[in-house]
Amino acid sequence: MKQMKMISKNDMKETNRMSILRTVRRGICSRAEISAELGLSKPAVSALVDELIKEGLIYETGRGDSTEAGGKRPILLDLNANAAYIAAVSFNNERYEVALCNLVGKVLFYVTKKIEIYEDYKRTLDMIVEDIHQIIQKSREQGNNQPIIGIGMAVRGLIETRSGIFLHSSALPWRGAPIGDYLKERLNIPIVIENDARAGTYVELLNSNGEYKETLVCVSVGLGIGTGVVIHNEVYRGAFDAAVNIAHATIDHDGPLCRCGNHGCWDALASITALGEQLSHRDSKYNSLDFESILSLYYEGDKVVVDVLLNYTGYWLGVGIANILNIFNPEELIIQGEITKVGPELERKIIEVAQKRAPSAVSKNVKIGFSKDSEKLQVRGAAAVISNHFFSDTLHRVFWN
């Protein structure tokens, strides 16, 4: 008979400590409110709060209002989001970003540069490592001496997150590259490497403070398309970290050739890269336009750009999202990334197509819309991965001792 694992007093104390920290993160509150919400005794809450204050993770903000019954006004508590910093990195085949963020993912220092993709991954990573050192030094010069508790890296491609091995990407030449080990060796800071779409999903999960009780789906649309799924407040990964790769699901078997080698992938039809290719097919004058230039033409009312964005990109995004609604039946689907800069007309087109193509029983209650904030999404996602671990029961002590 399998023996049950006994929960020690230290384990219970740590669980309660993290519950208190997450409760304070959700908003300013008092010790009494924490006690009532978590069902812990007031002395136990006070002792753990005192520990967290001593560690610098929470602080007293002043006194709140008295209750109707009168008595002393309660002392209010808040999270010290700047108790530590997170180094965050994202990169694709065109550029990389490096940032320092606080514990709730706010970007405090930031740099972005064009990237050189070498066959030897170490040569590319060395450029990024140099900028990590420089941005930390810049922070130190401004008087910020907070510890850097971890490095989050969001990468376009298939990542074995547990080992930090970069397995494959249609946009990058590396195969089986142990980038996690190399970066740990160079930086001597805990590092977590994540697929960029899942990293973007962690942003919404962090911002939600546990609101998604069932299922959330995030669709990130940039140079490529990525998807992330949250089930019961956990990002779904699959057995080999490759789950929910809907970007390479075939949605038009006669469609254009995708970089993965197949025809008609969602990525080859609805990404920003696909948008540029479709515009070039319409007229050679649109060759080699970057997305900002395409946006400018859209806002100026260029008829071809408007037609392609709404009736091609918007249509195919809606088709793919309808498939997602049928598969996952989420309570909310959030569209993230640069595509959200197009604005509400594209948002309406995507929702219209998705709702027409998914049964009403599936689509009528789901909330679909653009993210409220896709600015610096990938690098914020990289930070959110570390932040999510920091606030978890099981991984907190990896980053905070």
C-alpha positions, 0 to 999 in steps of 0.5 A: 500500500502506498504511504501518504506523504506527511505534511510537516509544520514547516511545509504548512508554514510555507504554504500559509506564508505564500497564501498571505503574500498572494493575498496582499499582492491582490490589493491593500488589506489588513491583517484581520482581512487576511485572517478572515479570507484565509481562515488562519488565526490572527496570531499566525497571520501576524507572525507571518506578516512580521516575517514578510515585512522583515524580508522586505516583501510587504510593508505597512502603508498606514491605517484604514477606516474603522469598522461600523463597530468602532475600535482601532483603525486597522493597519494596512499592508501592501506588496513591495513590488520593488523588493527584487528585480527580474531580468527579462529577455525575449528574441526572435529572428529579427530583434531582441529585448532586454529589460529589468522588471519588478516582481509584478512585471512592470518594466523599469529599464529596457533596451531593444536591438537588431539581432544577429542569428549565428549558426553557433547559438553562443555567439548570438547569446553573448550579445544578449548577455552583454546587454543584460550586464549593461542594463543591470549596471545602469540600474545600479548606477541609479542607486537600485541595489535590489537583488536580481532573483532570476532571468526569464527568457521568451523565445520563439520556438519549441523549448524543453522548459525543464532543461532549458534546451532549445529544440526547434524553430522554423525561424531559427537554425538551432536544434537541441541547443542547451541555451539554459545551461550556457546562460546559467554558466555566463550569468550565475542567476537562476533562469527559466526559458519559455516559448514566447506565446506561453510567456505572453499568457503568463502576463494575463495570468499574473494580471488576473490574480487568479480570476480564471477559474476554468479556461483562458486562451491567449493568441499572440499575433506577431511575426508568427502566431502563438497560443497559450492555454490556462486551465484552472490557473495553470498554463497547460504544457503537454507531456513534452512542452509542445502542447497547443501549437495551433499555429501549425494546424492546417486550416486550408490544405490548398493554402500557402507554403509555411516555413515548417514545410506544410501548406495552409498552416494558420501561421502562414495565413494569419500572421503579420509575416503572412500579411506582408506576403499577401500585400506583396501578391496584390501589388509589388509596391507593398514589397518589404514594408515593415508592420509600422509602415503597413499600419500607417497606410491602413490609418490613411485608408489605403484600400488594398491594405484595409481589404487585406487586413480585414478580409484576409488577415482578420478572416483567417484569424477568425477561422483559427479562433473558431477552431480554438473555441470548439476545442477548449470552450474557454471562458475568455480568449485574449488576442495579444501582440502587435496585431492589436495596434490595428484597432477595433475594426479588426477586432470586430471582424475577428469576433464576427468570423469566429462567432459565425463559424463556431456553434452558438452554444460554444461561442455565445458566452465566451469573451473575445477581445484584444489585450488591453496592453500588448506593449513590450508583451514578450519581454513582460511575458519573460518576467511574468514567468519568473514572477509566477514562480516567485509567488508559487508554493513550490518554486518560491524558494528557488528565487528567494532565500 
